[in-house]
Amino acid sequence: MLRWLDSLQSHLNFLKTINAGLAFKALLIGLVILLCFESEEIFAAEILQIRSSSVIQIGDNNRVYTIKLACLDTESSDEKEVRDWLRRELPRKMKVNIRPRGSMDGLLLASLTPIGEDHELSESIADAGLAKYGCPNSN
């Protein structure tokens, strides 16, 4: 009888080890899934300031970038209207994706796409009739 109890005890310990291993694996899988779905929140840049009709300051964790909107041709007479439109459409802390396209006059030339939107910011400004949109290498 004692031998049977020892055998049962060793089987129970084995099952506890298997369950602990499965629980650990499930926890790791859950963390990976959580990080995949939350990566947009973690790594997206956010709007800090609208400086002009084509220059926006954004922050990405501990870095600050001054971005000149790519593919946008704004008339100087429309400067105030475009700047006001940007301030309405891009409140502070709004999350955006950055797509670098080069540099110009010491500024990062990039396309910005608000998280959850399908169109680039420059396209949206052009669609509103406030500027002309055109990129030589658009895909």
Contacts in CASP RR format, 6 or more apart in sequence:
PFRMAT RR
TARGET T0000
AUTHOR 0000-0000-0000
METHOD contacts of the structure
MODEL  1
MLRWLDSLQSHLNFLKTINAGLAFKALLIGLVILLCFESEEIFAAEILQI
RSSSVIQIGDNNRVYTIKLACLDTESSDEKEVRDWLRRELPRKMKVNIRP
RGSMDGLLLASLTPIGEDHELSESIADAGLAKYGCPNSN
35 42 0 8 1.000
40 95 0 8 1.000
40 115 0 8 1.000
41 95 0 8 1.000
43 60 0 8 1.000
44 95 0 8 1.000
44 96 0 8 1.000
44 97 0 8 1.000
44 115 0 8 1.000
45 58 0 8 1.000
45 59 0 8 1.000
45 60 0 8 1.000
45 65 0 8 1.000
45 95 0 8 1.000
45 96 0 8 1.000
45 97 0 8 1.000
45 98 0 8 1.000
46 58 0 8 1.000
46 59 0 8 1.000
46 60 0 8 1.000
46 92 0 8 1.000
46 93 0 8 1.000
46 94 0 8 1.000
46 95 0 8 1.000
46 96 0 8 1.000
47 56 0 8 1.000
47 57 0 8 1.000
47 58 0 8 1.000
47 90 0 8 1.000
47 91 0 8 1.000
47 92 0 8 1.000
47 93 0 8 1.000
47 94 0 8 1.000
47 96 0 8 1.000
48 57 0 8 1.000
48 58 0 8 1.000
48 59 0 8 1.000
48 64 0 8 1.000
48 92 0 8 1.000
49 56 0 8 1.000
49 57 0 8 1.000
49 92 0 8 1.000
50 56 0 8 1.000
50 57 0 8 1.000
50 83 0 8 1.000
50 86 0 8 1.000
50 87 0 8 1.000
50 90 0 8 1.000
51 57 0 8 1.000
51 66 0 8 1.000
52 79 0 8 1.000
52 83 0 8 1.000
53 74 0 8 1.000
53 78 0 8 1.000
53 79 0 8 1.000
53 80 0 8 1.000
53 82 0 8 1.000
53 83 0 8 1.000
53 86 0 8 1.000
53 131 0 8 1.000
54 68 0 8 1.000
54 69 0 8 1.000
54 72 0 8 1.000
54 74 0 8 1.000
54 82 0 8 1.000
55 66 0 8 1.000
55 67 0 8 1.000
55 68 0 8 1.000
55 69 0 8 1.000
55 107 0 8 1.000
56 66 0 8 1.000
56 67 0 8 1.000
56 69 0 8 1.000
56 86 0 8 1.000
56 90 0 8 1.000
56 112 0 8 1.000
57 64 0 8 1.000
57 65 0 8 1.000
57 66 0 8 1.000
57 67 0 8 1.000
58 64 0 8 1.000
58 65 0 8 1.000
58 67 0 8 1.000
58 96 0 8 1.000
58 98 0 8 1.000
58 112 0 8 1.000
59 65 0 8 1.000
60 98 0 8 1.000
65 98 0 8 1.000
65 108 0 8 1.000
66 107 0 8 1.000
66 108 0 8 1.000
67 98 0 8 1.000
67 107 0 8 1.000
67 108 0 8 1.000
67 109 0 8 1.000
67 110 0 8 1.000
67 112 0 8 1.000
68 104 0 8 1.000
68 105 0 8 1.000
68 107 0 8 1.000
68 108 0 8 1.000
68 109 0 8 1.000
68 110 0 8 1.000
69 110 0 8 1.000
69 111 0 8 1.000
69 112 0 8 1.000
69 121 0 8 1.000
69 122 0 8 1.000
69 125 0 8 1.000
70 99 0 8 1.000
70 101 0 8 1.000
70 102 0 8 1.000
70 109 0 8 1.000
70 110 0 8 1.000
70 111 0 8 1.000
70 122 0 8 1.000
70 135 0 8 1.000
71 101 0 8 1.000
71 111 0 8 1.000
71 120 0 8 1.000
71 122 0 8 1.000
71 123 0 8 1.000
71 133 0 8 1.000
71 134 0 8 1.000
71 135 0 8 1.000
71 138 0 8 1.000
72 122 0 8 1.000
72 125 0 8 1.000
72 126 0 8 1.000
72 131 0 8 1.000
72 132 0 8 1.000
72 133 0 8 1.000
72 134 0 8 1.000
73 131 0 8 1.000
73 132 0 8 1.000
73 133 0 8 1.000
73 134 0 8 1.000
74 82 0 8 1.000
74 125 0 8 1.000
74 130 0 8 1.000
74 131 0 8 1.000
74 132 0 8 1.000
75 131 0 8 1.000
78 130 0 8 1.000
78 131 0 8 1.000
81 130 0 8 1.000
82 125 0 8 1.000
82 130 0 8 1.000
82 131 0 8 1.000
85 125 0 8 1.000
85 128 0 8 1.000
85 130 0 8 1.000
86 121 0 8 1.000
86 125 0 8 1.000
89 124 0 8 1.000
90 96 0 8 1.000
90 114 0 8 1.000
90 121 0 8 1.000
94 114 0 8 1.000
94 115 0 8 1.000
95 114 0 8 1.000
95 115 0 8 1.000
96 112 0 8 1.000
96 113 0 8 1.000
96 114 0 8 1.000
96 115 0 8 1.000
96 121 0 8 1.000
97 112 0 8 1.000
97 113 0 8 1.000
97 114 0 8 1.000
97 115 0 8 1.000
98 110 0 8 1.000
98 111 0 8 1.000
98 112 0 8 1.000
99 110 0 8 1.000
99 111 0 8 1.000
99 112 0 8 1.000
99 113 0 8 1.000
99 120 0 8 1.000
100 108 0 8 1.000
100 109 0 8 1.000
100 110 0 8 1.000
101 109 0 8 1.000
101 110 0 8 1.000
101 111 0 8 1.000
101 135 0 8 1.000
102 108 0 8 1.000
102 109 0 8 1.000
102 110 0 8 1.000
103 109 0 8 1.000
111 120 0 8 1.000
111 121 0 8 1.000
111 122 0 8 1.000
112 120 0 8 1.000
112 121 0 8 1.000
112 122 0 8 1.000
113 119 0 8 1.000
113 120 0 8 1.000
113 121 0 8 1.000
114 121 0 8 1.000
117 124 0 8 1.000
119 127 0 8 1.000
122 131 0 8 1.000
122 133 0 8 1.000
122 134 0 8 1.000
123 133 0 8 1.000
125 131 0 8 1.000
125 133 0 8 1.000
126 132 0 8 1.000
126 133 0 8 1.000
126 134 0 8 1.000
END
